[in-house]
Amino acid sequence: MTESDGVLVQTKGLTIRYGAVTALDNVELLVRSGELVALVGPTGSGKTSLLNLLAGLETPDGGTVTLLGQKLDSLSEDGKADLRGRAVGMVYQSINLFSGFSVRDNLGLPLRLMVRPPYDANMRTGELLNEFDLTGLADRFPAELSGGQRQLVAIARALAARPPLILADEPTANLDSAASRRITAQLRALADSGRHGVLLATHDLRIASQADRVISLRDGRIAKETVLQPGRTAREVLAELA
């Protein structure tokens, strides 16, 4: 499996336990470039654990994660960090912008922190400001932005190194409906560009209805996987996942 066949990340038999609790049990999935995949399930179903494992932030108790053709268990911690920096953009519910940095500096920071930055930080920051229509906010600080604007900056920052895989953990959970629609549309556009694959964990079936596939997690296992046709409503998605 290589990126050339469109598969960005794949798991086989993925299992992780926290003490006596099995958070993920024998999970098998893949994400391809050009698709938006929604990961749904109740709190505690294993969504965040799965995203962390795909990014190499946690180590499984069983099974494998193959990211851009490389098995994570064959890499050192430094090797995982290097691959993650090149291959994965993380977007969190809590946003995690640096409060003392402007929008411009928040965008450029990931590249400046990389041992081998793939792009000039100043040039790439300018590109991101233009691409996400943030130029007018470049010198503002996170506290001066709306929730939707902060999340948009977070998505732009996750794309600083142009990673092929975007992992988004409940990125619209604290946003109003208008901001949620904008963020979802941005993630949809990233997948539609063909340059990225997006795995989006969400509780909101309105958000999930914009995906190409919906994977339902229950008690750490994949309960159902549904391929969606364009134009599906949240009600129809709920019926298909029932």
C-alpha positions in Angstrom: 0.0 0.0 0.0 1.4 3.4 -1.0 0.0 6.9 -1.4 0.0 6.4 -5.1 -3.0 4.0 -4.8 -4.9 6.8 -3.0 -4.8 5.1 0.5 -3.4 7.5 3.0 -3.9 5.5 6.2 -5.0 2.0 7.0 -5.5 0.0 10.2 -5.6 -3.7 10.7 -6.8 -5.3 14.0 -6.3 -2.0 15.8 -6.8 -2.4 19.6 -6.0 -0.2 22.6 -6.8 -0.7 26.3 -6.7 1.7 29.2 -6.4 -0.5 32.2 -9.4 -2.9 32.2 -11.2 -0.8 29.5 -10.9 -1.7 25.9 -11.2 1.6 24.0 -10.8 0.1 20.5 -11.2 -3.5 19.6 -10.0 -4.9 16.3 -10.7 -1.8 14.2 -10.0 -1.9 10.5 -10.5 1.1 8.3 -8.8 3.1 5.6 -8.9 6.7 4.4 -8.2 7.7 0.8 -7.1 10.9 -0.7 -10.1 12.8 -2.1 -12.7 11.6 0.4 -14.3 13.0 3.6 -15.0 10.2 6.1 -17.2 10.9 9.1 -16.6 9.0 12.3 -19.7 9.0 14.6 -20.6 7.4 17.9 -21.4 8.3 21.5 -18.9 9.7 24.0 -16.6 6.9 25.0 -17.0 5.0 21.8 -13.3 5.4 20.9 -13.3 8.2 18.3 -10.5 10.3 19.9 -8.4 7.3 20.6 -8.6 6.2 17.0 -7.6 9.6 15.7 -4.6 9.7 18.2 -3.5 6.2 17.1 -3.7 7.2 13.4 -1.4 10.2 14.1 1.0 8.1 16.0 0.3 10.0 19.3 -0.5 6.8 21.1 0.7 3.2 20.8 -1.8 0.4 20.2 -1.9 -2.8 22.3 -2.5 -4.8 19.1 -2.8 -4.4 15.4 -1.1 -1.9 13.0 -1.4 1.6 11.6 0.1 2.1 8.1 0.5 5.8 7.3 1.7 6.8 3.8 2.9 3.2 3.3 4.9 3.1 6.5 3.9 1.0 9.5 4.1 3.2 12.6 5.3 0.4 14.8 8.5 0.1 12.7 9.4 3.8 13.4 11.2 5.4 16.4 9.4 8.1 18.3 11.5 10.7 16.3 10.5 8.9 13.1 6.8 9.0 14.0 7.1 12.7 14.8 8.8 13.4 11.5 6.2 11.5 9.5 3.3 13.0 11.5 4.7 16.5 10.7 4.7 15.8 7.0 1.6 13.6 6.7 -1.0 14.6 9.2 -2.8 17.9 10.1 -4.7 17.8 13.4 -7.8 19.9 14.1 -9.2 19.8 17.6 -12.5 20.8 19.3 -10.6 22.9 21.7 -8.9 24.8 18.8 -5.5 25.2 20.7 -4.3 28.5 19.2 -1.5 30.3 21.0 -3.3 33.2 22.7 -0.2 35.4 22.8 0.5 35.0 19.0 -1.3 36.8 16.2 -3.1 34.9 13.5 -0.1 35.3 11.2 2.3 33.9 13.8 0.0 31.0 14.7 0.0 30.0 11.1 3.7 30.2 10.7 4.7 28.5 14.0 4.3 24.9 12.9 6.8 25.3 10.1 9.3 27.2 12.3 9.2 24.4 14.8 9.9 21.7 12.2 13.5 20.3 12.1 13.2 20.2 8.3 10.5 22.6 7.3 9.3 21.9 3.7 8.3 25.5 3.0 9.4 29.0 3.8 7.3 30.0 6.8 6.7 33.6 5.7 5.7 32.7 2.2 3.5 29.8 3.2 1.8 31.9 5.9 0.9 34.5 3.2 -0.5 31.7 1.0 -2.7 30.4 3.9 -4.0 33.9 4.8 -5.1 34.3 1.2 -6.5 30.8 0.7 -8.7 31.0 3.8 -9.6 34.7 3.4 -7.8 35.6 6.6 -5.7 38.5 5.4 -7.8 41.0 7.2 -7.4 39.1 10.5 -3.6 38.5 10.2 -2.6 40.8 13.0 -5.4 40.0 15.4 -5.1 37.7 18.4 -7.3 34.7 19.1 -9.3 36.5 21.8 -10.3 39.0 19.2 -11.8 36.4 16.9 -15.2 34.6 16.9 -15.3 30.9 17.5 -15.7 30.2 13.8 -12.8 32.4 12.9 -10.5 30.7 15.4 -11.5 27.3 14.1 -10.8 28.4 10.5 -7.3 29.6 11.6 -6.8 26.2 13.3 -7.7 24.4 10.0 -5.4 26.7 8.1 -2.6 26.0 10.6 -3.1 22.3 10.3 -2.4 22.7 6.5 0.8 24.6 6.9 3.0 21.7 5.7 0.3 20.6 3.1 -0.2 17.2 4.9 -2.3 14.8 2.8 -4.3 13.5 5.8 -6.5 15.8 7.9 -7.8 14.4 11.3 -10.5 16.6 12.8 -11.8 15.8 16.3 -15.3 17.4 16.8 -14.1 20.7 15.2 -17.6 22.2 15.1 -18.8 21.2 18.6 -18.6 24.6 20.2 -19.7 26.6 17.1 -23.1 28.1 16.1 -24.9 26.7 13.1 -23.5 29.2 10.6 -19.9 28.7 11.7 -20.4 24.9 11.7 -21.6 25.0 8.1 -18.6 27.1 7.1 -16.1 24.8 8.8 -17.8 21.7 7.3 -17.7 23.3 3.9 -14.0 24.0 4.2 -13.3 20.4 5.2 -15.5 19.2 2.3 -13.6 21.5 -0.1 -10.2 20.1 1.1 -11.3 16.5 0.3 -12.8 17.6 -3.0 -9.5 19.2 -4.0 -8.1 15.6 -4.4 -5.0 16.6 -2.4 -6.3 15.6 1.0 -8.2 12.9 2.8 -10.3 14.0 5.8 -11.4 11.9 8.8 -13.9 13.9 10.8 -15.1 12.8 14.3 -18.5 14.3 15.0 -21.7 13.9 17.1 -23.6 16.0 14.6 -25.4 14.0 11.8 -25.9 17.2 9.9 -22.1 17.4 9.6 -21.8 13.6 8.9 -24.3 13.9 6.1 -21.7 15.9 4.1 -19.3 12.9 4.1 -18.6 10.3 1.4 -18.7 7.5 4.1 -19.9 7.4 7.6 -18.3 4.9 10.1 -20.2 4.3 13.3 -18.2 3.3 16.4 -19.9 1.6 19.3 -18.0 0.3 22.4 -14.7 0.5 20.5 -15.9 -1.5 17.5 -17.0 -0.5 14.0 -20.8 -1.2 14.2 -21.6 0.0 10.6 -20.0 1.7 7.6 -22.3 3.5 5.2 -21.5 5.0 1.8 -23.5 8.1 1.3 -25.0 9.5 -1.9 -24.8 13.2 -2.5 -27.7 15.3 -1.1 -28.4 13.0 1.9 -30.2 14.7 4.8 -29.3 14.2 8.5 -32.6 12.3 8.9 -31.7 9.9 6.1 -28.2 9.4 7.5 -29.7 8.6 10.9 -32.0 6.0 9.2 -29.1 4.4 7.4 -27.0 4.1 10.6 -29.9 2.7 12.7 
